[in-house]
Amino acid sequence: MVVEDIGLDASAPLLEVRDLRVHFKTDRGTVKAVDGVSWSISEGETMAIVGESGSGKSVSAMTILGLIQSPPATFPTGDIFLRGRSLMRMPEKQQRRLRGKEIAMIFQDPLTALNPVFKVGDQIAEMVRNHQDVSKTVAKRRALDLLGEVGIPNPAVRLNQYPHEFSGGMRQRAMIAMALANDPQVLLADEPTTALDVTVQAQIMALLTKLQEDRNTAIVLITHDLGVVASHADRINVMYAGRIVESGTTDEIFYQPRHAYTFGLLSSLARMDFSRQERLLPIKGQPPSLANVPKGCAFHPRCAFTTEKCTAAIPVLEPVGGDGHVAACVHSDRVAIAYEERVVTP
């Protein structure tokens, strides 16, 4: 059944995710990769989604793009709105028109995301022609301009080279150029600095920031690198076992954490505002299997604050401080006190 798309709503958030759930049926049981996630983002904003591998970050992004459907997933439930238009209820043909034009993605591994048998310039030009009624010559010229814009040296030469002839940093820049080919309103960046050295990481993030300022693009930054998040994100969603366990501004998350998992992530990170006498505190254990999530708070088997209250029911997100700062932790007050004791008092 084809459902007509609703019109644009200028008052609606640019991108809004409502109670998104993505489950996969496997031989081991139902894997709840994303289990009731809600958030929104506005123009020019950078929102980070952080958490360990397997927390559901990438699956949620792929679902937003319409790249995960049933099978193998049970059909995603909840809803995703782009300017008030439901992507979940939109026909696939209409989704394809939006994918790459209004919402685009920088994939985690550019070497596998780029086609190895086509020249980089041809791949970018194809992205342009998929959404714009232009000639091959115009599309190729647009690809050349984009390669120059993302800082690739000698773009006229690189235009006619294959992905394997690019370094890791240049492949990532080429992926960014492809994602920006049609000036999307939303850019999903899935681990954009993975496997890059620190200098190149800084260059890539500086490039994304500049492009965002020039185009007012909203960026959803999916990463486990808290150092990148601290200097580039406006807001942070902390995910664990398919759920958001804490959400707030960057300052709130880094200086006033209220969930035990956030506390664990920050305590295992070297920071200037920790006492030199304080040792790093790694989170014990491993993330749970999403086919067999612990009862109550999924983090309680690894948590230093756990009590019987943690297993009674799944905690819900509740206000814990400033406007919009929420956490799903029954011991949020204890977490706040413990964190203050670790931070150097001015």
N, C-alpha and C positions, 0 to 999 in steps of 0.2 A: 504494500500500500504506500503510495506517495503522499507525503505530508507537505503541504505548502509551507514554505519558509516564511517566518514572520518578518516584518520590516525592521529596518534599522531603528534603534532607540538611542538617541543622542544622550539621554540622561543615564543610560545603563553603563556599568563598568565596561572597559574595553574588552576584557576577557574574564569570565566568571565560571568557576567550577562549583557545582552544587552536589554534595553527597555522592561523589563518584565512587563506584565500586566495580572492580574488575577481578573476577575469579576465574581460575582455570581448573578444570577437572583432570586429575591425573590418577595413576594407579595407586598413589600414596594417599589420595584424598583430594579435597578441594583446596587449592592454593589461593589464599586471599591476598593477592598481590597489592591491591588497593582496596581499602575497606572503609569507605565513608569519608572521603576527603573533600573539603570545601575551602575555596579561597578566591580572591579576585585581584586584578591588577589594572592600573590606569596608564594612560599615555606617559611616556618618558620615565616610567618607574622601573627599577630593577628589584625583582623579588627573587630571593634565593630559596631553594629547597635543598636542605642538607640532611645527611644521615648516612649510615653505613651502607655498604653494598647489600642489595636485597631488601631495602626498606620500601621500595615501590616508586622511587623517584622517576626513573626512566619509563616505567610502564605507564604512569599517569601522563607523561608527556606524549608518548606514542599514541595513547588513546585520544588525547586532544586533537592530534593530527588525523585521527581516523585510521591509523595503521594497525590497530589491534581490534579485531572483531571476532565474532563466533563463526565456525570454530577457529582456533583451539580454545578461546576464552568463552565462558558463558557470557552471553551478550552483556556488555557493560551497562550498568544502571546508574541512575542519577541524571545529571544533565550538564552540558557545557554550552555557554553562551558567548558568542562573539558579537559585540555591539547589539545585544538583545536577540540575536538569531540563534536558535537551538541547533548546534552541530550534531547532536545525537539524533534528532528527528529529521535531519536534512538528508535528502537522497544522495547517494554516492556520487552521482554525476555533478551535483552542485558542490559537494565537499571537495572534489578534485579541482574545481574552479577556484576555490578559496585557498587550497593547500599550495603553498609556494608563492601566492600572490598577497593574501592578507595575513597569513600566518605561516611562518617558515621555521625550519629547524637546522641547527648546526649539530651534526651527529658526533658521537663520541670518538669514533675512529675514522678519520677521513680517508685512510688508505683503503678501507673496505667500502666506504660510502661512495667514493668516486669510482667510476667505471674504468678499469685498467686498460681497455682497448680503444678508448676514445681520447682525443686530445682535450686538455683542460678547457681551452677556449671554446671548443665545440659543445662541451657539456654545459658551460655557463650560457652560451648562446641558445641552446635548446631550451633551457629554463625560461629565458626571455620570450622565445617564440611560442612556448606553451600557453602563455598568458597575454601576449601582446600581438596584435596583427601587424607585424613588421617583417621586412625582408631579411634574408640571411646576412646580407651585408650590414644592415643596421644592427642586427642582433650581435654580430661579431664585433662591431665597433663598441657596442655597449659592454660586451665582455672585456674588451681591452681597457675601457675606462674603469671598470670595476676592479680589475687586477691592479691597476695603478692606484686606485683609491684605497685598497687594503694594504698597500705598501710592498707589493711584490716588485723587486728590481727587474729592469728590462722586460716590462710586460709584453712588448711586441714579440719578443723571443719566446717567453714563457707561454704565451697564448697557444703556440703550436707544439708544445711539449706534452708528454704523457705524465700521469700522476707519479709514476715511479722515478721520474727525473726531478721531482721536487723533494726538498727536505721536509721533515715533519712539520716544522713551523710554517713553511710555505704551503703545504697541503692544507693546513688548518686555515690559512688566510684564503686559499682558493675556495674552501668550503663556505667561509663567511661571505665571500664575493657571490657565490651561487645563491646563498640564502637571501642576500640583499638585492638580488637581480631585479625584483619587481617591487621594491620598497614596501615590504610587509609592515603591518602595524604592530605585530607581535613576533618576537624572535625567541624561540626555545633553544637555549644553549645547553646541551647535555655534555657535561664534563669537557668544556672547550679547551682546557689546559692539560688534560691527562697526557702523560708520557712526554711532555715537553720540559726542557730544562728551565730553571728559574728565570733566566733572562728572557727567554722566548715567551714564557707564561706572562711576564709583566708586559711585554710588547703586545700580545694578543688581547689582554684585558684592557690596556690603554686604547687599542684600536676599537674595541667594542664600545668603550665609553665615548670616544670621539664620534663614532658613527651614530650612537644613540643621541648625542647632543645635536648633531646635524639634522637628524631625521625625526627626533622625538619618538623613537621606537620604544615600546615596552619590552623588557628583557626578563625572561624567566630563566634564572641561572641555576642549573642542576649540578650539584657538586658535593664532594665530601671534604674539599679543601677549605677549612675555616679561615685560613689566611687570605685567600682570594675574596671570600665573602665579606670579611671585616672591612675591606677597603673599597668595595664596589656595590654592595647591596643596600637598599633602603629598608627593606623588610625581610624577615627570615621566617620560613616554616620549617620546623624540625620534624622529620618523619622517622617513625620506628615501627617495624612490622606492619606496614601498609596504612598506618594512621598518622595524622598530624598530632604530635604530643605537646608542642608548644609553638606559639606564633606571636611575633611582636616586631618592633623596630630593631634595627641592628644594635643600637645602644642597649635596649632592654634585654636582648638575648645575651649579649656579651658581658654586660655589667650587672644585670639583675635576673639571672636565670631562675626559673621557678619549677622546672621539671628535673627529676633525678637524672634522666638521660642527657639532657642539655648540660647539667652539672658535670656529668662524666666526660662528655666530649671536651668541654672547656678545661677540665682538670688534667686531661691527658695532652694538652697543648702548651708548649712553652710560651710564656707571656711576660711582658715587661712589668705588669702590675701585680705579679705574684711575688711573694717574698722569696729571696734567694735560698732560704732554708727549706722552702716547700718543695717536696719532690713531686714529679709528675705522677698522677694516679691513673693508670690504665684501667679501662673498663674490663672487668673479669668476664670470662666465658665468651660465648659466640651468640650472634643473633639467632632467634628461634626459626625453626622451619615454619614457613607460612602455611603449611598444610596441617600443622599441629601447634597452633599458637597457645601459649600458657593462658590459663584462666585469669580473669581479672585484668590487671595491668600487665601487658606482654613483657614489660621490662623487669618485672619483680624478681625473676631468678638471678639477675645480674646486679641488682640494686643494693646499695649500701644502706638505704633508708627503709627497706621493706619491712612490713608488719602484716598481720592477718588482714587488716583493712584492704591491703593491696590486691588480695585474691577474691574479695567478696563480689566485685562487679567491675566492669570495664569503666575506668574513669572517663568523664566527659570534659571537654574544654570549658573552663570557667575563667572569668576575669580574675587577674592576679595583681593588677597594678594599673599602669597607664591605659589610656584609651586604646583598645584593640589588643592589649597584651593578655593572652589567654594561655592556660596550661592545663593538661589533663593529669594531675598528680595530687593524690590525697595528702602528701607531705610537702606541699609547696612552701609552707612557712619554714619547715626544717631545712629545706634545700637553700632557701634564701639566707638563713643564719649561717649555715655551713660555708656558703660561698663567700660571705662577707669576712669570715674568719681567715679565708685563704688569700684574700686580696690585701695588698699593703695599704695601711691607713695613711693618708697624706699627713 
